[in-house]
């Protein structure tokens, strides 16, 4: 193990030297800085302290609008104003730390639980997952690192950017899949689907007619959500019981 560590440190030091413009005509550099007969982490730290970071650290080349993978699932993203959003509903069955989110709860268990749970509408993933608000607020995290469930204020920012609550709905709805030809234009790229909901009593409602999304903001003993309706161009804002199962979107952390 020590030999492997020494080799790794020597290799990294060599890379740093080769990319730093370090002159071979300079005074010889002794990589065993502390003289213990081994080249280890301490020696590498001494090297960096002396010569600085020898290569330019570059940021990730990922940019909003490209897909990203979370928990084995690819998600499309979209830039809307100053915000970067998932362009599809979350469908993870695990928290960010890898622990499973309880699912397939009976109606009775769903209506009584006070901890995170999720389900798929009629056990199908077409609309993404439906999550109660206990899962949204769980400290283990529902969205990937660098992302979060939007606050009520962040939902308002999105809607205001699209012209306000009375007209934004049409721009947020997909141009397919809504009941009675209630499709939108999806000009925003948000791609809102009519995923329905699971009510606090455990029953499923309104797939094809309504789309509902949680915010991360509490409202007294309830929490704020947003909704799209097949028959209207508006975006609804409402405060509902924490046991409701709604769709979830992720928005990127502000830089």
C-alpha positions in Angstrom: 0.0 0.0 0.0 2.8 2.4 0.9 4.6 1.6 -2.4 1.4 2.2 -4.3 0.8 5.5 -2.5 4.4 6.6 -3.2 4.0 5.7 -6.9 0.8 7.7 -7.1 2.3 10.7 -5.5 5.4 10.5 -7.7 3.2 10.3 -10.8 1.1 13.3 -9.8 4.1 15.3 -9.0 5.5 14.5 -12.4 2.4 15.6 -14.1 2.4 18.8 -12.1 6.0 19.5 -13.0 5.5 18.7 -16.6 2.5 21.1 -17.0 3.9 23.9 -14.9 6.7 25.1 -17.1 9.1 23.9 -14.4 12.6 24.3 -15.9 14.8 21.2 -16.0 17.7 23.7 -15.7 16.5 24.8 -12.3 18.1 23.5 -9.1 17.3 19.7 -8.8 14.0 19.1 -7.0 14.1 16.3 -4.3 10.7 14.8 -4.2 11.4 13.2 -0.8 11.0 16.6 0.9 10.9 15.3 4.5 13.8 12.9 4.0 11.9 9.8 5.4 12.9 7.6 2.4 9.3 7.6 1.1 7.4 9.9 -1.3 4.0 10.4 0.3 1.2 12.9 0.8 3.2 15.2 3.0 5.9 15.5 0.3 3.2 16.3 -2.3 1.8 18.9 0.0 5.2 20.5 0.4 5.6 20.5 -3.4 2.3 22.2 -3.9 3.1 24.7 -1.2 6.4 25.6 -3.0 5.3 25.6 -6.6 1.6 26.2 -6.4 -1.1 24.4 -8.3 0.7 23.5 -11.5 -2.3 23.1 -13.7 -5.3 25.2 -14.4 -8.4 23.7 -12.8 -11.2 23.8 -15.3 -14.9 23.7 -14.5 -17.2 21.0 -15.8 -18.2 21.5 -19.4 -21.8 20.6 -18.6 -24.3 23.4 -19.4 -28.0 23.8 -18.9 -30.0 22.4 -21.8 -27.9 19.2 -21.8 -29.2 16.0 -20.2 -27.9 14.8 -16.9 -28.0 11.4 -15.1 -29.3 11.0 -11.6 -29.8 7.6 -9.8 -29.4 5.8 -13.2 -32.0 7.9 -15.0 -31.3 10.5 -17.7 -33.2 13.8 -17.3 -33.4 16.6 -19.9 -32.9 20.2 -18.6 -34.0 23.6 -19.7 -32.9 27.2 -19.1 -35.8 29.5 -18.3 -34.8 33.0 -17.5 -32.0 32.8 -14.9 -33.1 29.4 -13.7 -32.1 25.9 -14.9 -34.9 23.3 -14.4 -35.4 19.7 -15.0 -37.5 19.5 -18.1 -39.3 16.3 -16.8 -40.7 15.0 -13.6 -38.5 13.4 -11.1 -38.8 9.6 -10.9 -36.1 8.6 -8.4 -37.0 5.8 -5.9 -34.0 6.7 -3.7 -32.9 9.7 -1.8 -29.6 11.4 -2.7 -27.7 9.3 -0.2 -29.0 6.1 -1.9 -31.5 5.1 0.7 -34.8 3.8 -0.6 -37.9 6.0 -0.5 -40.8 3.8 0.8 -43.3 3.1 -2.0 -46.3 0.9 -2.8 -48.0 2.0 0.4 -51.6 0.9 0.9 -54.2 3.6 0.9 -54.3 3.4 4.7 -50.6 3.6 5.2 -50.4 6.5 2.7 -53.0 8.4 4.6 -51.4 7.9 8.0 -47.6 8.2 7.3 -45.6 11.2 8.5 -42.4 10.2 6.7 -41.3 10.3 3.1 -43.1 8.1 0.6 -43.5 8.0 -3.2 -45.5 6.1 -5.8 -46.2 5.9 -9.5 -49.7 6.7 -10.8 -51.3 3.3 -11.3 -47.8 1.8 -10.9 -46.6 3.3 -14.2 -43.6 5.7 -14.6 -45.0 7.6 -17.6 -45.6 10.8 -15.6 -42.7 10.4 -13.2 -43.1 9.8 -9.5 -45.6 11.2 -7.0 -44.0 12.2 -3.7 -45.6 13.3 -0.5 -44.1 16.5 1.1 -42.4 14.5 3.8 -40.1 13.2 1.1 -39.6 16.7 -0.3 -38.4 18.0 3.1 -36.3 14.9 4.0 -32.8 15.9 4.9 -31.4 13.0 2.8 -32.3 15.0 -0.3 -34.6 14.3 -3.2 -32.7 16.1 -6.0 -29.2 15.5 -7.1 -26.2 17.3 -5.6 -26.2 20.9 -6.9 -30.0 20.9 -7.4 -33.0 21.2 -5.1 -36.8 21.2 -5.0 -37.8 24.8 -5.9 -39.1 27.1 -3.2 -42.5 28.9 -3.6 -40.5 32.0 -4.5 -38.6 30.2 -7.2 -41.8 29.0 -8.7 -43.0 32.6 -8.7 -39.8 33.7 -10.5 -40.4 31.1 -13.2 -44.1 32.1 -13.7 -43.3 35.8 -13.7 -40.6 35.3 -16.4 -43.3 33.7 -18.5 -45.7 36.6 -18.2 -47.5 35.8 -14.9 -49.9 33.3 -13.5 -52.7 34.0 -16.0 -50.8 33.1 -19.2 -47.8 31.0 -18.1 -49.7 27.8 -17.9 -50.1 27.3 -21.7 -46.3 27.9 -22.1 -45.6 25.3 -19.5 -47.9 22.5 -20.6 -46.8 20.0 -23.2 -48.3 20.1 -26.6 -49.7 16.6 -26.2 -51.3 14.3 -23.7 -53.8 16.7 -22.1 -57.5 15.8 -21.8 -60.1 17.3 -24.2 -57.4 19.0 -26.4 -56.2 21.0 -23.4 -52.6 21.0 -24.6 -50.3 23.9 -24.3 -47.6 25.3 -26.6 -44.7 24.3 -24.3 -42.9 27.4 -25.6 -41.0 27.6 -22.3 -39.6 24.1 -22.7 -40.9 23.2 -19.2 -42.8 20.2 -20.6 -45.4 20.0 -17.9 -47.3 16.7 -18.0 -50.8 16.0 -16.5 -49.4 13.6 -13.9 -52.4 13.8 -11.6 -52.0 13.2 -7.9 -52.4 10.8 -5.0 -54.7 12.4 -2.4 -54.1 12.4 1.3 -56.5 9.4 1.6 -54.4 7.4 -0.8 -56.6 7.6 -3.9 -55.3 8.5 -7.3 -56.9 11.3 -9.3 -56.8 13.4 -12.5 -54.0 11.9 -14.6 -54.4 13.4 -18.1 -56.3 16.4 -16.7 -54.1 18.1 -14.1 -50.4 18.4 -13.3 -49.3 19.2 -9.7 -45.9 20.0 -8.3 -44.6 20.6 -4.8 -42.5 23.5 -3.7 -40.2 23.1 -0.7 -42.0 25.9 1.2 -44.3 25.1 4.1 -47.5 27.0 4.5 -48.5 26.7 8.2 -49.2 22.9 8.7 -49.5 22.4 4.9 -47.1 23.2 2.0 -47.3 25.3 -1.2 -47.7 23.7 -4.6 -48.4 24.7 -8.2 -50.8 23.2 -10.7 -51.7 23.2 -14.4 -55.3 22.5 -15.6 -56.3 21.1 -19.0 -59.0 23.7 -19.4 -57.0 26.9 -18.6 -53.9 28.8 -19.4 -53.3 29.8 -15.8 -51.0 28.4 -13.1 -52.7 27.7 -9.8 -51.0 28.2 -6.4 -52.4 26.3 -3.5 -51.6 25.1 0.0 -52.3 21.4 0.6 -51.9 18.6 3.1 -48.4 17.2 3.4 -49.7 13.7 2.5 -50.7 14.6 -1.0 -48.6 12.9 -3.7 -47.4 15.4 -6.3 -44.9 15.5 -9.1 -41.5 17.1 -8.3 -39.2 19.1 -10.4 -35.6 20.0 -9.5 -34.0 23.4 -10.1 -30.3 24.1 -10.1 -28.6 25.8 -7.2 -27.8 29.5 -7.8 -24.2 30.1 -8.5 
